[in-house]
Amino acid sequence: QQRDKLRQYQKRISLNLERERALAKQLLTEGRKEKALLLLKKKRYQEQLLDKTENQISNLERMVQDIEFTQIEMKVIEGLKIGNECLNKMHQVMSIEEVERIIGETQDAVEYQRQIDEILAGSLTEEDEDAILEELNTITQEQLELPEVPSEPLPEKIPEASPVKNRPKPELVAAS
């Protein structure tokens, strides 16, 4: 608000300066030099007031910016304070001893489950293992069975006597 009041004051002084300068010109043209000199001194004084007012406005704007930044800092500090309180409450609920106890229980449960798995994996009888090995051998034999190979010797190559080279063989024609 003060900044706005100072800006209004500046406008008023600026208007006065323009009027007084114009009035000083008029007085000079009328030959009233001393009166014009007095007006110019008054104008000079008002210009100095205008400069002081500008400095005050600058100071006020700087102060407003500092206040706004301080408000932001206060919000950050308040946020940090709330976060710290929340962490402290969580630490009260979860102490180091509690965390170590939970980790220990988890490790015990994992070990217990591993023991159960070992017992279940080792519960096969010898008969079960024999049956498993027999089934494995059967599967292996099925995969190894190859088609029968003819026992007759392969025919020897007979040279072609026919002049037509691209004529299809009769066995191939009948098969198609």
C-alpha positions as CSV (number, residue, x, y, z in Angstrom):
1,Q,0.0,0.0,0.0
2,Q,2.8,2.3,0.9
3,R,4.5,1.6,-2.5
4,D,1.2,2.5,-4.3
5,K,0.9,5.8,-2.3
6,L,4.5,6.7,-3.2
7,R,3.8,6.0,-6.9
8,Q,0.8,8.3,-6.8
9,Y,3.0,10.9,-5.1
10,Q,5.6,10.5,-7.9
11,K,2.9,11.1,-10.5
12,R,1.7,14.3,-8.7
13,I,5.3,15.6,-8.5
14,S,6.0,14.8,-12.1
15,L,2.9,16.8,-13.2
16,N,3.9,19.7,-11.0
17,L,7.4,19.6,-12.5
18,E,6.0,19.9,-16.0
19,R,3.6,22.7,-15.0
20,E,6.3,24.7,-13.2
21,R,8.7,24.3,-16.1
22,A,6.1,25.6,-18.5
23,L,5.3,28.5,-16.0
24,A,9.1,29.3,-15.7
25,K,9.3,29.6,-19.6
26,Q,6.3,31.9,-19.5
27,L,7.7,34.1,-16.8
28,L,11.0,34.4,-18.7
29,T,9.1,35.5,-21.8
30,E,7.3,38.1,-19.7
31,G,10.7,39.3,-18.3
32,R,10.2,38.1,-14.7
33,K,13.5,36.4,-14.4
34,E,13.7,36.3,-10.6
35,K,10.3,34.7,-10.3
36,A,11.3,32.1,-13.0
37,L,14.5,31.4,-11.1
38,L,12.6,30.8,-7.9
39,L,10.3,28.4,-9.7
40,L,13.3,26.5,-11.2
41,K,14.8,26.2,-7.7
42,K,11.5,24.8,-6.5
43,K,11.4,22.4,-9.5
44,R,15.0,21.3,-8.6
45,Y,13.9,20.6,-5.0
46,Q,10.9,18.5,-6.2
47,E,13.2,16.6,-8.6
48,Q,15.4,15.6,-5.6
49,L,12.2,14.6,-3.7
50,L,11.3,12.5,-6.8
51,D,14.7,10.7,-6.6
52,K,14.3,10.1,-2.9
53,T,10.8,8.7,-3.5
54,E,12.2,6.4,-6.2
55,N,14.8,5.1,-3.7
56,Q,12.1,4.5,-1.1
57,I,10.0,2.6,-3.6
58,S,13.0,0.5,-4.5
59,N,13.6,-0.2,-0.8
60,L,10.0,-1.1,-0.3
61,E,10.0,-3.5,-3.3
62,R,13.2,-5.2,-2.0
63,M,11.5,-5.5,1.5
64,V,8.4,-7.0,-0.1
65,Q,10.5,-9.6,-2.0
66,D,12.5,-10.4,1.2
67,I,9.2,-10.9,3.1
68,E,7.8,-13.1,0.4
69,F,11.0,-15.2,0.3
70,T,10.9,-15.4,4.1
71,Q,7.3,-16.7,4.0
72,I,8.4,-19.4,1.5
73,E,11.3,-20.3,3.8
74,M,8.9,-20.5,6.8
75,K,6.7,-22.9,4.8
76,V,9.7,-25.1,4.0
77,I,10.7,-25.1,7.6
78,E,7.2,-26.0,8.7
79,G,7.2,-28.8,6.1
80,L,10.5,-30.1,7.5
81,K,9.2,-29.9,11.0
82,I,6.1,-31.9,10.1
83,G,8.2,-34.4,8.3
84,N,10.6,-34.8,11.2
85,E,7.6,-35.3,13.6
86,C,6.2,-38.0,11.3
87,L,9.6,-39.7,11.1
88,N,9.9,-39.6,14.9
89,K,6.4,-41.2,15.3
90,M,7.4,-43.9,12.8
91,H,10.6,-44.6,14.7
92,Q,8.6,-45.0,17.9
93,V,6.4,-47.6,16.2
94,M,9.3,-49.3,14.6
95,S,12.3,-49.6,16.9
96,I,15.6,-51.2,15.8
97,E,14.9,-54.1,18.1
98,E,11.5,-54.6,16.4
99,V,13.1,-54.6,12.9
100,E,15.8,-57.0,14.0
101,R,13.1,-59.3,15.5
102,I,11.1,-59.3,12.3
103,I,14.2,-60.0,10.2
104,G,15.1,-62.9,12.5
105,E,11.6,-64.3,12.3
106,T,11.7,-64.1,8.5
107,Q,15.0,-65.9,8.4
108,D,13.6,-68.6,10.7
109,A,10.6,-69.0,8.5
110,V,12.8,-69.3,5.4
111,E,15.0,-71.9,7.1
112,Y,11.9,-73.8,8.3
113,Q,10.5,-73.8,4.7
114,R,13.8,-75.0,3.3
115,Q,13.8,-77.9,5.8
116,I,10.2,-78.8,4.7
117,D,11.3,-78.8,1.1
118,E,14.2,-81.1,1.9
119,I,12.0,-83.5,3.7
120,L,9.5,-83.5,0.8
121,A,12.2,-83.9,-1.8
122,G,13.8,-86.8,0.1
123,S,10.5,-88.7,0.8
124,L,10.6,-90.8,-2.3
125,T,11.0,-94.5,-1.6
126,E,13.5,-96.8,-3.5
127,E,10.6,-98.2,-5.5
128,D,9.6,-94.7,-6.6
129,E,13.1,-93.9,-7.6
130,D,13.4,-97.3,-9.5
131,A,10.1,-96.5,-11.3
132,I,11.4,-93.0,-12.2
133,L,14.7,-94.4,-13.6
134,E,12.7,-97.0,-15.6
135,E,10.5,-94.3,-17.1
136,L,13.5,-92.2,-18.0
137,N,15.1,-95.2,-19.8
138,T,11.9,-95.8,-21.7
139,I,11.7,-92.2,-22.8
140,T,15.3,-92.3,-23.9
141,Q,14.8,-95.5,-25.9
142,E,11.8,-94.0,-27.7
143,Q,13.9,-91.1,-28.7
144,L,16.7,-93.4,-30.0
145,E,14.5,-95.6,-32.2
146,L,15.6,-94.9,-35.8
147,P,13.8,-96.0,-39.0
148,E,14.9,-99.2,-40.5
149,V,17.6,-99.0,-43.1
150,P,17.3,-101.2,-46.2
151,S,19.7,-104.1,-46.3
152,E,19.9,-104.4,-50.1
153,P,22.8,-102.7,-51.9
154,L,22.1,-99.6,-53.8
155,P,21.7,-99.9,-57.6
156,E,24.6,-98.9,-59.8
157,K,24.3,-95.8,-61.9
158,I,23.2,-96.5,-65.5
159,P,24.2,-94.1,-68.2
160,E,21.3,-92.5,-70.0
161,A,21.0,-93.6,-73.7
162,S,18.0,-91.4,-74.6
163,P,18.6,-88.2,-76.5
164,V,15.8,-86.4,-74.6
165,K,17.3,-85.2,-71.4
166,N,14.3,-83.4,-69.9
167,R,11.8,-86.3,-70.3
168,P,10.3,-87.2,-66.9
169,K,10.8,-90.7,-65.6
170,P,7.8,-92.9,-65.7
171,E,7.8,-93.5,-61.8
172,L,7.6,-89.8,-61.2
173,V,4.8,-89.2,-63.7
174,A,2.6,-91.9,-62.1
175,A,3.3,-90.6,-58.6
176,S,2.2,-87.1,-59.6
